[in-house]
């Protein structure tokens, strides 16, 4: 795992918001992230690609849905860094979680 790639990935505010949501929710579909961040799908997918290339998230396809979750195992220092995102390091997280909760038509999940 490339330490520099991880730091480069978390340097972006949108990616920190995505990671904060994944820390809180465990796994989310691209459509859920789009709704939570109130942003367009291509931008969210591009940021997810950066996080995937850094080894921080892993995708899972379920039918037409693409879900993402945090990679495991991550180094202990990376886990600690990601945990801080849900403890105030992402000021937008509360509003993002509220938009996610209010999302209509969230996809059902099969056992991962």
VEXDREN-2710 file (C-alpha; in Angstrom, 1 decimal):
% VEXDREN-2710
k/r/px/py/pz
1/UNK/0.0/0.0/0.0
2/UNK/1.4/3.3/-1.1
3/UNK/1.4/5.8/1.8
4/UNK/1.7/8.8/-0.5
5/UNK/-1.4/7.7/-2.6
6/UNK/-3.5/7.5/0.6
7/UNK/-2.5/11.0/1.7
8/UNK/-3.0/12.4/-1.8
9/UNK/-6.5/10.8/-1.9
10/UNK/-7.6/12.2/1.5
11/UNK/-6.3/15.7/0.6
12/UNK/-9.5/16.4/-1.4
13/UNK/-12.6/17.6/0.4
14/UNK/-15.0/15.6/-1.7
15/UNK/-13.1/12.4/-1.1
16/UNK/-12.9/13.1/2.6
17/UNK/-16.7/13.4/2.6
18/UNK/-17.1/10.1/0.7
19/UNK/-14.8/8.4/3.2
20/UNK/-16.6/9.9/6.1
21/UNK/-19.9/8.5/4.8
22/UNK/-18.3/5.1/4.3
23/UNK/-16.9/5.1/7.8
24/UNK/-20.4/5.9/9.1
25/UNK/-22.4/3.7/6.8
26/UNK/-20.1/0.8/5.9
27/UNK/-21.1/0.4/2.3
28/UNK/-22.9/2.8/-0.1
29/UNK/-24.0/2.7/-3.7
30/UNK/-22.8/5.4/-6.1
31/UNK/-26.3/6.7/-6.3
32/UNK/-26.4/7.1/-2.5
33/UNK/-23.2/9.0/-2.5
34/UNK/-24.5/11.2/-5.3
35/UNK/-27.6/12.0/-3.3
36/UNK/-25.7/12.5/0.0
37/UNK/-23.1/14.8/-1.5
38/UNK/-25.7/16.5/-3.8
39/UNK/-23.3/16.2/-6.7
40/UNK/-23.3/14.6/-10.2
41/UNK/-22.5/10.9/-10.8
42/UNK/-19.5/11.4/-13.0
43/UNK/-17.7/13.5/-10.4
44/UNK/-18.5/11.0/-7.6
45/UNK/-17.3/8.1/-9.8
46/UNK/-14.1/9.9/-10.6
47/UNK/-13.4/10.4/-6.9
48/UNK/-14.2/6.8/-6.1
49/UNK/-11.7/5.8/-8.8
50/UNK/-9.0/7.8/-7.1
51/UNK/-9.9/6.2/-3.7
52/UNK/-9.9/2.7/-5.4
53/UNK/-6.5/3.3/-7.0
54/UNK/-5.1/4.4/-3.6
55/UNK/-6.4/1.1/-2.1
56/UNK/-8.7/2.7/0.3
57/UNK/-12.1/1.5/-1.1
58/UNK/-13.2/-1.6/-2.9
59/UNK/-16.1/-1.9/-5.3
60/UNK/-18.8/-4.6/-5.4
61/UNK/-21.3/-5.0/-8.2
62/UNK/-24.8/-6.2/-7.5
63/UNK/-26.9/-6.2/-10.6
64/UNK/-26.9/-2.7/-12.0
65/UNK/-25.7/-1.2/-8.7
66/UNK/-22.1/-0.5/-7.8
67/UNK/-21.3/-0.4/-4.1
68/UNK/-18.2/0.8/-2.4
69/UNK/-16.8/0.1/1.1
70/UNK/-13.5/0.6/2.9
71/UNK/-10.8/-1.8/2.0
72/UNK/-9.6/-4.2/4.7
73/UNK/-7.2/-4.6/6.0
74/UNK/-5.8/-1.1/6.0
75/UNK/-2.7/-0.2/8.0
76/UNK/-3.6/0.8/11.6
77/UNK/-2.5/4.4/11.0
78/UNK/-4.9/4.6/7.9
79/UNK/-7.8/3.2/10.0
80/UNK/-7.1/5.8/12.7
81/UNK/-7.0/8.6/10.0
82/UNK/-10.3/7.5/8.5
83/UNK/-12.0/7.3/11.9
84/UNK/-11.2/10.9/12.5
85/UNK/-13.3/11.8/9.5
86/UNK/-16.5/10.8/11.3
87/UNK/-15.4/12.7/14.5
88/UNK/-15.5/16.2/13.2
89/UNK/-12.8/16.3/10.5
90/UNK/-15.5/16.5/7.8
91/UNK/-17.7/19.5/8.7
92/UNK/-20.3/18.6/6.0
93/UNK/-20.8/15.0/7.3
94/UNK/-23.9/15.7/9.3
95/UNK/-25.7/17.4/6.4
96/UNK/-24.5/14.6/4.0
97/UNK/-25.9/12.0/6.4
98/UNK/-29.2/13.9/6.6
99/UNK/-29.5/14.0/2.8
100/UNK/-28.7/10.3/2.6
101/UNK/-31.4/9.5/5.2
102/UNK/-33.9/11.4/3.2
103/UNK/-33.0/9.8/-0.1
104/UNK/-36.0/8.0/-1.9
105/UNK/-35.4/4.7/-3.6
106/UNK/-32.2/3.6/-1.9
107/UNK/-31.1/0.2/-3.2
108/UNK/-31.7/-2.9/-1.3
109/UNK/-28.6/-4.9/-0.5
110/UNK/-28.0/-8.7/-0.7
111/UNK/-25.5/-10.1/1.8
112/UNK/-22.1/-8.8/0.9
END
